[in-house]
Amino acid sequence: MTRLYLAANAANAWVLVLILLGAFASQFLDNTPPCPLCVMQRIAMLLAAIGPCLVLLRARKAPLQAGDIATGAGMLVLASLVGAAISTRQILLHILPGDPGFGPPVLGYHIYTWALLVFVGNLLSGGLQLAGLFWFQPNTAVFPGGARLTAMAVSAMLVANILSVTAEAGFAWKLPDNPTVYLLFQRG
Amino acid sequence: MIYAALMLAALLALIAFWRDSRTAMPLFLLALLATALAFAADVTDPLSISL
């Protein structure tokens, strides 16, 4: 059971990292700087990824306990609720017929629609992990192999997003509503 | 800048969890609450609706 929890949390964190990498690919390949709501969804996704990271990091130092899993799942659920609210708002802003939406669609849906599906998936993951604690027995022999690598990947995504949003906003306190350029590199 | 600050708080929370610091959970909750407040400001300010 411990192995299953570790694998599930590692998979959860890596899926979020890969989705954020995909968002970066869309940002630079299609040259569409993310809007404020897009950036807030990225922040919620990164905060959600910290939950699974916590479970992996705790298991690296001591046998995994039910409390560690519950804490990680709680963090995942809280961040995903905030993220789902942001995605839902952005979907509703573009719900009128004829509205092209923000940014190019990916596989038929806009990124914020995919983001809502990801946040709902996170909520499902958190719920299943909490319900599964009914059968959980601590196992002293299992330690995660890639805990540091996973935490480093999430940290790298945080640093990359900090640099990206700083380039986009420049020295302004808030992002423009409909950004088209990177203000830090804008002259005049 | 505000979004960079939010992500910096999230990064500090992750580092604090890594180091088993007692400040980790308060930092995480602070970053989450600040994100929720930034979203609430976006919702309640009609001039800052994202297109």
gemmi code that builds the backbone of each chain (N, CA, C; Angstrom):
import gemmi

chains = {
    "A": [
        ("MET", (0.834, -1.215, 0.000), (0.000, 0.000, 0.000), (0.867, 1.263, 0.000)),
        ("THR", (1.978, 1.219, 0.764), (2.873, 2.385, 0.788), (3.427, 2.657, -0.600)),
        ("ARG", (3.824, 1.575, -1.290), (4.360, 1.729, -2.660), (3.326, 2.386, -3.571)),
        ("LEU", (2.081, 1.974, -3.439), (1.015, 2.530, -4.278), (0.857, 4.028, -4.013)),
        ("TYR", (0.875, 4.412, -2.725), (0.747, 5.833, -2.380), (1.917, 6.639, -2.913)),
        ("LEU", (3.137, 6.084, -2.785), (4.315, 6.809, -3.275), (4.261, 6.959, -4.790)),
        ("ALA", (3.874, 5.862, -5.479), (3.781, 5.920, -6.943), (2.701, 6.913, -7.369)),
        ("ALA", (1.567, 6.909, -6.672), (0.462, 7.816, -7.027), (0.878, 9.274, -6.830)),
        ("ASN", (1.576, 9.550, -5.730), (1.989, 10.935, -5.472), (3.077, 11.383, -6.439)),
        ("ALA", (4.010, 10.485, -6.761), (5.046, 10.833, -7.743), (4.399, 11.096, -9.099)),
        ("ALA", (3.460, 10.238, -9.499), (2.774, 10.415, -10.783), (2.003, 11.731, -10.795)),
        ("ASN", (1.325, 12.018, -9.682), (0.543, 13.258, -9.595), (1.439, 14.479, -9.775)),
        ("ALA", (2.569, 14.508, -9.073), (3.479, 15.660, -9.169), (4.056, 15.779, -10.579)),
        ("TRP", (4.469, 14.645, -11.173), (5.087, 14.698, -12.503), (4.081, 15.081, -13.592)),
        ("VAL", (2.836, 14.634, -13.447), (1.803, 15.036, -14.423), (1.633, 16.559, -14.393)),
        ("LEU", (1.620, 17.130, -13.173), (1.473, 18.589, -13.058), (2.676, 19.305, -13.663)),
        ("VAL", (3.885, 18.768, -13.431), (5.098, 19.378, -14.006), (5.031, 19.322, -15.534)),
        ("LEU", (4.618, 18.179, -16.082), (4.547, 18.033, -17.547), (3.484, 18.956, -18.142)),
        ("ILE", (2.356, 19.112, -17.444), (1.306, 20.017, -17.935), (1.825, 21.463, -17.948)),
        ("LEU", (2.573, 21.840, -16.906), (3.130, 23.202, -16.863), (4.187, 23.381, -17.951)),
        ("LEU", (4.932, 22.325, -18.255), (5.876, 22.385, -19.377), (5.127, 22.591, -20.690)),
        ("GLY", (3.989, 21.901, -20.826), (3.146, 22.066, -22.017), (2.625, 23.486, -22.133)),
        ("ALA", (2.278, 24.088, -20.969), (1.809, 25.481, -20.974), (2.928, 26.409, -21.444)),
        ("PHE", (4.156, 26.123, -21.006), (5.310, 26.913, -21.471), (5.504, 26.749, -22.975)),
        ("ALA", (5.364, 25.512, -23.454), (5.532, 25.253, -24.891), (4.512, 26.060, -25.680)),
        ("SER", (3.253, 26.056, -25.219), (2.207, 26.823, -25.894), (2.524, 28.315, -25.840)),
        ("GLN", (3.035, 28.780, -24.677), (3.352, 30.203, -24.501), (4.410, 30.669, -25.497)),
        ("PHE", (5.460, 29.880, -25.685), (6.567, 30.325, -26.529), (6.392, 29.928, -27.996)),
        ("LEU", (5.814, 28.756, -28.263), (5.647, 28.342, -29.659), (4.562, 29.168, -30.353)),
        ("ASP", (3.459, 29.450, -29.626), (2.373, 30.236, -30.223), (2.520, 31.726, -29.933)),
        ("ASN", (3.564, 32.095, -29.179), (3.819, 33.488, -28.801), (2.583, 34.140, -28.167)),
        ("THR", (2.026, 33.463, -27.156), (0.882, 34.013, -26.420), (1.248, 34.109, -24.940)),
        ("PRO", (1.698, 35.295, -24.490), (1.984, 35.457, -23.057), (0.724, 35.189, -22.233)),
        ("PRO", (0.841, 34.478, -21.112), (-0.361, 34.128, -20.338), (-1.026, 35.342, -19.694)),
        ("CYS", (-2.368, 35.310, -19.644), (-3.145, 36.383, -19.026), (-3.102, 36.215, -17.496)),
        ("PRO", (-3.600, 37.199, -16.731), (-3.574, 37.072, -15.268), (-4.248, 35.796, -14.754)),
        ("LEU", (-5.423, 35.442, -15.327), (-6.104, 34.226, -14.860), (-5.283, 32.981, -15.189)),
        ("CYS", (-4.618, 32.980, -16.355), (-3.754, 31.843, -16.737), (-2.624, 31.694, -15.728)),
        ("VAL", (-2.011, 32.828, -15.347), (-0.896, 32.781, -14.396), (-1.383, 32.281, -13.036)),
        ("MET", (-2.573, 32.734, -12.624), (-3.099, 32.283, -11.325), (-3.397, 30.783, -11.346)),
        ("GLN", (-3.835, 30.263, -12.500), (-4.052, 28.814, -12.611), (-2.727, 28.054, -12.508)),
        ("ARG", (-1.671, 28.630, -13.096), (-0.352, 28.010, -12.969), (0.097, 27.983, -11.506)),
        ("ILE", (-0.163, 29.104, -10.795), (0.230, 29.172, -9.380), (-0.517, 28.091, -8.589)),
        ("ALA", (-1.834, 27.961, -8.838), (-2.632, 26.954, -8.129), (-2.119, 25.549, -8.446)),
        ("MET", (-1.716, 25.325, -9.709), (-1.213, 24.005, -10.098), (0.104, 23.708, -9.389)),
        ("LEU", (0.966, 24.731, -9.271), (2.248, 24.553, -8.580), (2.023, 24.322, -7.089)),
        ("LEU", (1.068, 25.060, -6.499), (0.758, 24.845, -5.082), (0.200, 23.440, -4.872)),
        ("ALA", (-0.621, 22.973, -5.823), (-1.180, 21.611, -5.728), (-0.061, 20.579, -5.784)),
        ("ALA", (0.974, 20.843, -6.588), (2.077, 19.878, -6.730), (2.908, 19.769, -5.455)),
        ("ILE", (2.842, 20.786, -4.599), (3.621, 20.740, -3.354), (3.078, 19.643, -2.413)),
        ("GLY", (1.759, 19.362, -2.484), (1.164, 18.309, -1.646), (1.811, 16.946, -1.879)),
        ("PRO", (1.798, 16.444, -3.133), (2.478, 15.168, -3.411), (3.976, 15.217, -3.076)),
        ("CYS", (4.607, 16.371, -3.295), (6.037, 16.510, -2.958), (6.245, 16.302, -1.457)),
        ("LEU", (5.332, 16.871, -0.665), (5.438, 16.716, 0.797), (5.417, 15.236, 1.175)),
        ("VAL", (4.487, 14.464, 0.574), (4.378, 13.028, 0.885), (5.698, 12.321, 0.545)),
        ("LEU", (6.248, 12.620, -0.639), (7.496, 11.964, -1.067), (8.667, 12.376, -0.167)),
        ("LEU", (8.728, 13.669, 0.179), (9.851, 14.141, 1.007), (9.778, 13.571, 2.422)),
        ("ARG", (8.555, 13.438, 2.960), (8.394, 12.866, 4.298), (8.822, 11.393, 4.304)),
        ("ALA", (8.435, 10.669, 3.230), (8.744, 9.236, 3.166), (10.242, 8.994, 2.989)),
        ("ARG", (10.964, 10.016, 2.544), (12.412, 9.876, 2.338), (13.139, 9.795, 3.686)),
        ("LYS", (12.570, 10.444, 4.704), (13.264, 10.546, 5.988), (12.781, 9.542, 7.027)),
        ("ALA", (11.510, 9.138, 6.923), (10.936, 8.202, 7.910), (9.841, 7.402, 7.223)),
        ("PRO", (9.461, 6.231, 7.778), (8.365, 5.463, 7.171), (7.110, 6.315, 7.025)),
        ("LEU", (6.473, 6.183, 5.864), (5.307, 7.010, 5.556), (4.163, 6.718, 6.529)),
        ("GLN", (3.580, 7.774, 7.078), (2.461, 7.649, 8.010), (1.169, 8.135, 7.348)),
        ("ALA", (0.052, 7.689, 7.903), (-1.252, 8.108, 7.360), (-1.405, 9.626, 7.419)),
        ("GLY", (-0.860, 10.234, 8.482), (-0.966, 11.688, 8.637), (-0.254, 12.439, 7.512)),
        ("ASP", (0.890, 11.898, 7.050), (1.620, 12.544, 5.944), (0.766, 12.527, 4.676)),
        ("ILE", (0.145, 11.374, 4.414), (-0.692, 11.239, 3.209), (-1.888, 12.186, 3.291)),
        ("ALA", (-2.509, 12.239, 4.467), (-3.688, 13.104, 4.638), (-3.301, 14.574, 4.473)),
        ("THR", (-2.137, 14.959, 5.004), (-1.688, 16.354, 4.867), (-1.445, 16.697, 3.403)),
        ("GLY", (-0.737, 15.812, 2.698), (-0.449, 16.047, 1.280), (-1.724, 16.114, 0.456)),
        ("ALA", (-2.657, 15.197, 0.727), (-3.919, 15.187, -0.022), (-4.736, 16.439, 0.292)),
        ("GLY", (-4.703, 16.877, 1.552), (-5.422, 18.096, 1.937), (-4.889, 19.305, 1.191)),
        ("MET", (-3.564, 19.399, 1.081), (-2.954, 20.516, 0.350), (-3.341, 20.455, -1.127)),
        ("LEU", (-3.321, 19.237, -1.671), (-3.696, 19.038, -3.085), (-5.135, 19.485, -3.330)),
        ("VAL", (-6.032, 19.108, -2.424), (-7.455, 19.452, -2.580), (-7.674, 20.958, -2.446)),
        ("LEU", (-7.063, 21.580, -1.441), (-7.256, 23.025, -1.228), (-6.774, 23.838, -2.431)),
        ("ALA", (-5.557, 23.523, -2.903), (-5.006, 24.271, -4.045), (-5.836, 24.012, -5.305)),
        ("SER", (-6.334, 22.777, -5.452), (-7.114, 22.438, -6.644), (-8.478, 23.125, -6.622)),
        ("LEU", (-9.048, 23.311, -5.433), (-10.328, 24.033, -5.337), (-10.162, 25.476, -5.805)),
        ("VAL", (-9.079, 26.123, -5.370), (-8.805, 27.501, -5.807), (-8.585, 27.517, -7.325)),
        ("GLY", (-7.773, 26.568, -7.808), (-7.495, 26.497, -9.245), (-8.750, 26.244, -10.065)),
        ("ALA", (-9.610, 25.349, -9.587), (-10.844, 25.036, -10.320), (-11.757, 26.264, -10.390)),
        ("ALA", (-11.788, 27.044, -9.308), (-12.608, 28.261, -9.313), (-12.089, 29.243, -10.371)),
        ("ILE", (-10.763, 29.372, -10.464), (-10.169, 30.302, -11.446), (-10.452, 29.817, -12.874)),
        ("SER", (-10.257, 28.512, -13.123), (-10.519, 27.958, -14.464), (-11.976, 28.140, -14.856)),
        ("THR", (-12.880, 27.877, -13.894), (-14.314, 28.001, -14.177), (-14.651, 29.435, -14.566)),
        ("ARG", (-14.066, 30.398, -13.847), (-14.329, 31.809, -14.192), (-13.861, 32.094, -15.618)),
        ("GLN", (-12.675, 31.612, -15.972), (-12.172, 31.925, -17.314), (-13.018, 31.244, -18.388)),
        ("ILE", (-13.488, 30.033, -18.119), (-14.370, 29.357, -19.085), (-15.663, 30.164, -19.256)),
        ("LEU", (-16.224, 30.618, -18.124), (-17.489, 31.357, -18.184), (-17.334, 32.707, -18.895)),
        ("LEU", (-16.127, 33.320, -18.817), (-15.895, 34.585, -19.523), (-15.985, 34.405, -21.039)),
        ("HIS", (-15.740, 33.184, -21.500), (-15.707, 32.931, -22.952), (-16.831, 32.004, -23.402)),
        ("ILE", (-17.909, 31.977, -22.628), (-18.946, 30.979, -22.914), (-19.936, 31.443, -23.997)),
        ("LEU", (-19.947, 32.771, -24.279), (-20.916, 33.278, -25.270), (-20.606, 32.744, -26.668)),
        ("PRO", (-21.633, 32.436, -27.467), (-21.402, 31.942, -28.832), (-20.633, 32.969, -29.659)),
        ("GLY", (-19.660, 32.494, -30.425), (-18.868, 33.383, -31.271), (-17.598, 33.885, -30.613)),
        ("ASP", (-17.478, 33.708, -29.292), (-16.262, 34.144, -28.581), (-15.122, 33.184, -28.947)),
        ("PRO", (-13.984, 33.721, -29.452), (-12.908, 32.818, -29.854), (-12.130, 32.238, -28.682)),
        ("GLY", (-12.307, 32.794, -27.482), (-11.538, 32.321, -26.328), (-10.171, 32.962, -26.279)),
        ("PHE", (-9.437, 32.702, -25.195), (-8.096, 33.282, -25.048), (-7.054, 32.258, -25.481)),
        ("GLY", (-6.203, 32.654, -26.417), (-5.115, 31.772, -26.854), (-5.621, 30.688, -27.790)),
        ("PRO", (-4.681, 30.010, -28.436), (-5.080, 28.955, -29.374), (-5.515, 27.683, -28.634)),
        ("PRO", (-6.506, 26.952, -29.174), (-6.908, 25.704, -28.519), (-5.836, 24.619, -28.661)),
        ("VAL", (-5.790, 23.729, -27.680), (-4.860, 22.594, -27.713), (-5.708, 21.321, -27.714)),
        ("LEU", (-5.578, 20.524, -28.767), (-6.376, 19.296, -28.921), (-7.878, 19.589, -28.794)),
        ("GLY", (-8.281, 20.709, -29.363), (-9.710, 21.019, -29.418), (-10.250, 21.839, -28.262)),
        ("TYR", (-9.499, 21.944, -27.171), (-9.970, 22.726, -26.014), (-8.949, 23.807, -25.677)),
        ("HIS", (-9.430, 24.901, -25.086), (-8.505, 25.925, -24.615), (-7.794, 25.437, -23.355)),
        ("ILE", (-6.643, 26.070, -23.089), (-5.806, 25.595, -21.976), (-6.546, 25.668, -20.644)),
        ("TYR", (-7.394, 26.729, -20.473), (-8.108, 26.848, -19.200), (-9.162, 25.753, -19.024)),
        ("THR", (-9.680, 25.222, -20.146), (-10.626, 24.092, -20.036), (-9.863, 22.837, -19.605)),
        ("TRP", (-8.686, 22.633, -20.214), (-7.846, 21.508, -19.785), (-7.469, 21.661, -18.310)),
        ("ALA", (-7.183, 22.924, -17.914), (-6.773, 23.174, -16.524), (-7.886, 22.747, -15.557)),
        ("LEU", (-9.156, 23.052, -15.915), (-10.261, 22.643, -15.039), (-10.305, 21.117, -14.905)),
        ("LEU", (-10.093, 20.417, -16.044), (-10.093, 18.950, -15.995), (-8.958, 18.437, -15.100)),
        ("VAL", (-7.805, 19.112, -15.172), (-6.661, 18.719, -14.334), (-6.989, 18.929, -12.852)),
        ("PHE", (-7.610, 20.079, -12.540), (-7.938, 20.346, -11.132), (-8.987, 19.346, -10.620)),
        ("VAL", (-9.952, 19.001, -11.464), (-10.950, 17.993, -11.059), (-10.255, 16.633, -10.852)),
        ("GLY", (-9.305, 16.316, -11.737), (-8.524, 15.081, -11.571), (-7.743, 15.085, -10.266)),
        ("ASN", (-7.184, 16.243, -9.917), (-6.470, 16.369, -8.640), (-7.405, 16.123, -7.456)),
        ("LEU", (-8.626, 16.695, -7.542), (-9.596, 16.508, -6.457), (-9.945, 15.031, -6.312)),
        ("LEU", (-10.090, 14.359, -7.459), (-10.372, 12.918, -7.446), (-9.208, 12.159, -6.810)),
        ("SER", (-7.983, 12.542, -7.187), (-6.792, 11.897, -6.637), (-6.726, 12.078, -5.119)),
        ("GLY", (-6.970, 13.318, -4.674), (-6.939, 13.590, -3.236), (-8.009, 12.803, -2.489)),
        ("GLY", (-9.209, 12.750, -3.054), (-10.308, 12.013, -2.422), (-10.018, 10.527, -2.333)),
        ("LEU", (-9.482, 9.960, -3.418), (-9.162, 8.523, -3.420), (-8.063, 8.211, -2.401)),
        ("GLN", (-7.076, 9.114, -2.321), (-5.990, 8.878, -1.356), (-6.514, 8.889, 0.076)),
        ("LEU", (-7.419, 9.829, 0.356), (-7.967, 9.910, 1.714), (-8.852, 8.702, 2.028)),
        ("ALA", (-9.677, 8.299, 1.058), (-10.553, 7.136, 1.286), (-9.715, 5.867, 1.434)),
        ("GLY", (-8.621, 5.781, 0.674), (-7.765, 4.587, 0.714), (-7.019, 4.410, 2.028)),
        ("LEU", (-6.976, 5.469, 2.847), (-6.296, 5.356, 4.147), (-6.959, 4.309, 5.038)),
        ("PHE", (-8.211, 3.949, 4.707), (-8.926, 2.900, 5.459), (-8.110, 1.609, 5.476)),
        ("TRP", (-7.394, 1.330, 4.362), (-6.626, 0.082, 4.237), (-5.127, 0.283, 4.470)),
        ("PHE", (-4.723, 1.510, 4.796), (-3.288, 1.809, 4.840), (-2.612, 1.209, 6.076)),
        ("GLN", (-1.504, 0.526, 5.813), (-0.662, 0.023, 6.898), (0.747, 0.578, 6.687)),
        ("PRO", (1.346, 1.274, 7.657), (2.709, 1.787, 7.462), (3.689, 0.643, 7.201)),
        ("ASN", (4.561, 0.861, 6.221), (5.551, -0.153, 5.848), (6.937, 0.462, 6.041)),
        ("THR", (7.732, -0.139, 6.910), (9.024, 0.471, 7.250), (10.077, 0.268, 6.158)),
        ("ALA", (9.820, -0.641, 5.231), (10.880, -1.022, 4.279), (10.861, -0.212, 2.985)),
        ("VAL", (9.874, 0.669, 2.808), (9.736, 1.340, 1.512), (10.128, 2.815, 1.609)),
        ("PHE", (11.091, 3.218, 0.767), (11.486, 4.627, 0.688), (11.474, 5.045, -0.779)),
        ("PRO", (10.990, 6.251, -1.068), (10.891, 6.663, -2.483), (12.262, 6.964, -3.069)),
        ("GLY", (12.446, 6.584, -4.324), (13.723, 6.819, -4.990), (13.863, 8.228, -5.531)),
        ("GLY", (12.821, 8.726, -6.156), (12.943, 10.001, -6.870), (12.346, 11.190, -6.155)),
        ("ALA", (12.308, 11.155, -4.831), (11.667, 12.255, -4.097), (12.378, 13.577, -4.352)),
        ("ARG", (13.703, 13.557, -4.266), (14.466, 14.804, -4.464), (14.316, 15.312, -5.889)),
        ("LEU", (14.365, 14.377, -6.846), (14.239, 14.761, -8.260), (12.870, 15.402, -8.522)),
        ("THR", (11.824, 14.813, -7.923), (10.470, 15.348, -8.101), (10.364, 16.747, -7.495)),
        ("ALA", (10.875, 16.900, -6.271), (10.822, 18.211, -5.619), (11.653, 19.235, -6.400)),
        ("MET", (12.783, 18.784, -6.958), (13.611, 19.699, -7.754), (12.897, 20.113, -9.042)),
        ("ALA", (12.155, 19.170, -9.654), (11.410, 19.489, -10.878), (10.330, 20.538, -10.585)),
        ("VAL", (9.614, 20.367, -9.459), (8.580, 21.346, -9.087), (9.230, 22.694, -8.773)),
        ("SER", (10.380, 22.666, -8.071), (11.099, 23.915, -7.775), (11.525, 24.601, -9.069)),
        ("ALA", (12.032, 23.812, -10.019), (12.481, 24.373, -11.298), (11.316, 25.026, -12.034)),
        ("MET", (10.132, 24.393, -11.974), (8.961, 24.981, -12.629), (8.557, 26.293, -11.952)),
        ("LEU", (8.692, 26.327, -10.611), (8.377, 27.570, -9.889), (9.331, 28.685, -10.307)),
        ("VAL", (10.633, 28.374, -10.361), (11.626, 29.384, -10.742), (11.373, 29.845, -12.178)),
        ("ALA", (11.108, 28.899, -13.081), (10.858, 29.244, -14.492), (9.634, 30.151, -14.611)),
        ("ASN", (8.586, 29.857, -13.840), (7.377, 30.688, -13.896), (7.603, 32.065, -13.280)),
        ("ILE", (8.437, 32.131, -12.229), (8.759, 33.441, -11.638), (9.476, 34.299, -12.686)),
        ("LEU", (10.449, 33.705, -13.390), (11.189, 34.444, -14.421), (10.263, 34.863, -15.559)),
        ("SER", (9.368, 33.943, -15.963), (8.453, 34.220, -17.071), (7.518, 35.380, -16.741)),
        ("VAL", (6.923, 35.326, -15.550), (5.942, 36.364, -15.196), (6.646, 37.694, -14.930)),
        ("THR", (7.889, 37.649, -14.468), (8.649, 38.888, -14.263), (8.961, 39.527, -15.621)),
        ("ALA", (9.329, 38.694, -16.594), (9.588, 39.213, -17.945), (8.312, 39.792, -18.539)),
        ("GLU", (7.197, 39.150, -18.241), (5.923, 39.578, -18.824), (5.413, 40.871, -18.203)),
        ("ALA", (5.517, 40.982, -16.870), (4.959, 42.151, -16.179), (5.949, 43.297, -16.096)),
        ("GLY", (7.240, 43.018, -16.273), (8.239, 44.071, -16.089), (8.229, 44.525, -14.644)),
        ("PHE", (8.201, 45.844, -14.425), (8.184, 46.363, -13.057), (6.776, 46.768, -12.637)),
        ("ALA", (5.765, 46.391, -13.443), (4.372, 46.708, -13.101), (3.887, 45.781, -11.990)),
        ("TRP", (2.998, 46.278, -11.147), (2.474, 45.477, -10.036), (1.561, 44.367, -10.547)),
        ("LYS", (0.747, 44.688, -11.586), (-0.186, 43.692, -12.130), (0.096, 43.456, -13.609)),
        ("LEU", (-0.370, 42.330, -14.098), (-0.238, 42.029, -15.527), (-1.322, 42.763, -16.309)),
        ("PRO", (-1.063, 43.111, -17.581), (-2.159, 43.634, -18.415), (-3.233, 42.552, -18.593)),
        ("ASP", (-4.494, 42.989, -18.812), (-5.584, 42.014, -18.950), (-5.407, 41.116, -20.158)),
        ("ASN", (-4.892, 41.680, -21.222), (-4.735, 40.913, -22.463), (-3.300, 41.095, -22.978)),
        ("PRO", (-2.329, 40.439, -22.337), (-0.925, 40.717, -22.667), (-0.535, 40.207, -24.049)),
        ("THR", (0.275, 41.000, -24.754), (0.757, 40.574, -26.070), (2.278, 40.637, -26.167)),
        ("VAL", (2.905, 41.346, -25.222), (4.375, 41.489, -25.264), (4.952, 41.232, -23.863)),
        ("TYR", (6.285, 41.077, -23.813), (6.991, 40.936, -22.529), (7.486, 42.332, -22.133)),
        ("LEU", (6.819, 42.926, -21.135), (7.057, 44.346, -20.808), (8.482, 44.607, -20.342)),
        ("LEU", (9.156, 43.606, -19.748), (10.517, 43.825, -19.248), (11.465, 44.154, -20.403)),
        ("PHE", (11.181, 43.604, -21.589), (12.063, 43.812, -22.740), (11.541, 44.915, -23.671)),
        ("GLN", (10.487, 45.592, -23.219), (9.881, 46.646, -24.045), (10.623, 47.953, -23.825)),
        ("ARG", (11.017, 48.650, -24.869), (11.719, 49.939, -24.728), (10.711, 51.067, -24.675)),
        ("GLY", (11.053, 52.107, -23.887), (10.195, 53.291, -23.788), (9.072, 52.974, -22.877)),
    ],
    "B": [
        ("MET", (4.431, 41.642, -10.884), (5.223, 41.481, -9.662), (4.461, 40.703, -8.586)),
        ("ILE", (3.142, 40.948, -8.506), (2.364, 40.283, -7.448), (2.360, 38.758, -7.661)),
        ("TYR", (2.278, 38.352, -8.937), (2.246, 36.914, -9.212), (3.622, 36.279, -8.979)),
        ("ALA", (4.685, 37.036, -9.273), (6.038, 36.545, -8.982), (6.208, 36.375, -7.469)),
        ("ALA", (5.637, 37.311, -6.695), (5.729, 37.228, -5.238), (4.974, 36.005, -4.712)),
        ("LEU", (3.809, 35.712, -5.312), (3.025, 34.541, -4.902), (3.801, 33.257, -5.176)),
        ("MET", (4.437, 33.202, -6.353), (5.202, 31.991, -6.702), (6.458, 31.873, -5.848)),
        ("LEU", (7.025, 33.016, -5.474), (8.189, 32.990, -4.588), (7.789, 32.427, -3.226)),
        ("ALA", (6.602, 32.814, -2.738), (6.106, 32.277, -1.467), (5.894, 30.768, -1.571)),
        ("ALA", (5.375, 30.310, -2.715), (5.181, 28.860, -2.926), (6.527, 28.147, -2.945)),
        ("LEU", (7.527, 28.753, -3.591), (8.867, 28.155, -3.645), (9.469, 28.068, -2.247)),
        ("LEU", (9.298, 29.137, -1.459), (9.817, 29.128, -0.084), (9.126, 28.051, 0.750)),
        ("ALA", (7.808, 27.865, 0.504), (7.071, 26.821, 1.232), (7.617, 25.440, 0.882)),
        ("LEU", (7.888, 25.210, -0.401), (8.425, 23.905, -0.818), (9.795, 23.662, -0.190)),
        ("ILE", (10.640, 24.690, -0.197), (11.971, 24.554, 0.414), (11.829, 24.286, 1.917)),
        ("ALA", (10.873, 24.956, 2.548), (10.650, 24.754, 3.987), (10.170, 23.330, 4.268)),
        ("PHE", (9.300, 22.775, 3.400), (8.868, 21.373, 3.569), (10.065, 20.445, 3.404)),
        ("TRP", (10.924, 20.757, 2.459), (12.116, 19.962, 2.178), (13.015, 19.899, 3.421)),
        ("ARG", (13.092, 21.056, 4.122), (13.972, 21.150, 5.288), (13.252, 20.812, 6.586)),
        ("ASP", (11.998, 20.363, 6.483), (11.208, 20.037, 7.673), (11.042, 21.227, 8.606)),
        ("SER", (10.903, 22.406, 8.031), (10.769, 23.607, 8.851), (9.326, 23.771, 9.334)),
        ("ARG", (9.178, 24.351, 10.517), (7.834, 24.583, 11.064), (7.087, 25.668, 10.306)),
        ("THR", (7.813, 26.479, 9.572), (7.171, 27.577, 8.836), (6.545, 27.108, 7.524)),
        ("ALA", (6.767, 25.831, 7.161), (6.346, 25.339, 5.848), (4.832, 25.468, 5.635)),
        ("MET", (4.048, 24.902, 6.550), (2.586, 24.906, 6.353), (2.002, 26.316, 6.408)),
        ("PRO", (2.417, 27.164, 7.381), (1.905, 28.548, 7.339), (2.258, 29.259, 6.034)),
        ("LEU", (3.468, 29.022, 5.515), (3.869, 29.651, 4.246), (2.998, 29.162, 3.096)),
        ("PHE", (2.749, 27.850, 3.068), (1.908, 27.275, 2.013), (0.504, 27.876, 2.073)),
        ("LEU", (-0.074, 27.922, 3.289), (-1.437, 28.443, 3.438), (-1.497, 29.938, 3.102)),
        ("LEU", (-0.425, 30.659, 3.452), (-0.355, 32.086, 3.124), (-0.338, 32.283, 1.608)),
        ("ALA", (0.479, 31.483, 0.918), (0.564, 31.588, -0.551), (-0.791, 31.248, -1.180)),
        ("LEU", (-1.449, 30.217, -0.635), (-2.751, 29.802, -1.174), (-3.809, 30.881, -0.935)),
        ("LEU", (-3.823, 31.416, 0.278), (-4.794, 32.462, 0.612), (-4.555, 33.711, -0.243)),
        ("ALA", (-3.283, 34.069, -0.421), (-2.958, 35.252, -1.228), (-3.386, 35.037, -2.681)),
        ("THR", (-3.232, 33.807, -3.194), (-3.683, 33.506, -4.561), (-5.204, 33.651, -4.656)),
        ("ALA", (-5.899, 33.125, -3.643), (-7.361, 33.230, -3.630), (-7.794, 34.704, -3.568)),
        ("LEU", (-7.069, 35.509, -2.787), (-7.400, 36.935, -2.686), (-7.118, 37.668, -3.999)),
        ("ALA", (-6.013, 37.299, -4.663), (-5.701, 37.902, -5.972), (-6.797, 37.565, -6.975)),
        ("PHE", (-7.297, 36.334, -6.902), (-8.402, 35.919, -7.778), (-9.671, 36.696, -7.443)),
        ("ALA", (-9.941, 36.846, -6.142), (-11.131, 37.597, -5.722), (-11.047, 39.045, -6.207)),
        ("ALA", (-9.848, 39.630, -6.169), (-9.672, 41.002, -6.656), (-9.956, 41.070, -8.149)),
        ("ASP", (-9.536, 40.049, -8.889), (-9.785, 40.002, -10.335), (-11.284, 39.889, -10.618)),
        ("VAL", (-11.973, 39.099, -9.792), (-13.417, 38.892, -9.998), (-14.204, 40.155, -9.683)),
        ("THR", (-13.820, 40.853, -8.605), (-14.621, 41.986, -8.142), (-14.272, 43.293, -8.835)),
        ("ASP", (-13.136, 43.321, -9.573), (-12.758, 44.538, -10.286), (-13.119, 44.394, -11.767)),
        ("PRO", (-14.189, 45.074, -12.229), (-14.623, 44.876, -13.615), (-13.606, 45.363, -14.635)),
        ("LEU", (-12.670, 46.230, -14.209), (-11.682, 46.753, -15.154), (-10.523, 45.778, -15.365)),
        ("SER", (-10.432, 44.767, -14.533), (-9.291, 43.864, -14.659), (-9.706, 42.453, -15.077)),
        ("ILE", (-10.883, 42.351, -15.718), (-11.311, 41.039, -16.206), (-10.365, 40.586, -17.314)),
        ("SER", (-9.890, 39.374, -17.211), (-8.977, 38.867, -18.227), (-9.748, 38.472, -19.474)),
        ("LEU", (-9.253, 38.873, -20.608), (-9.912, 38.520, -21.856), (-9.354, 37.213, -22.382)),
    ],
}
model = gemmi.Model(1)
for chain_id, residues in chains.items():
    chain = gemmi.Chain(chain_id)
    for i, (resn, *xyz) in enumerate(residues, 1):
        res = gemmi.Residue()
        res.name, res.seqid = resn, gemmi.SeqId(i, " ")
        for name, pos in zip(("N", "CA", "C"), xyz):
            atom = gemmi.Atom()
            atom.name, atom.element = name, gemmi.Element(name[0])
            atom.pos, atom.b_iso = gemmi.Position(*pos), 0.0
            res.add_atom(atom)
        chain.add_residue(res)
    model.add_chain(chain)
structure = gemmi.Structure()
structure.add_model(model)
structure.setup_entities()
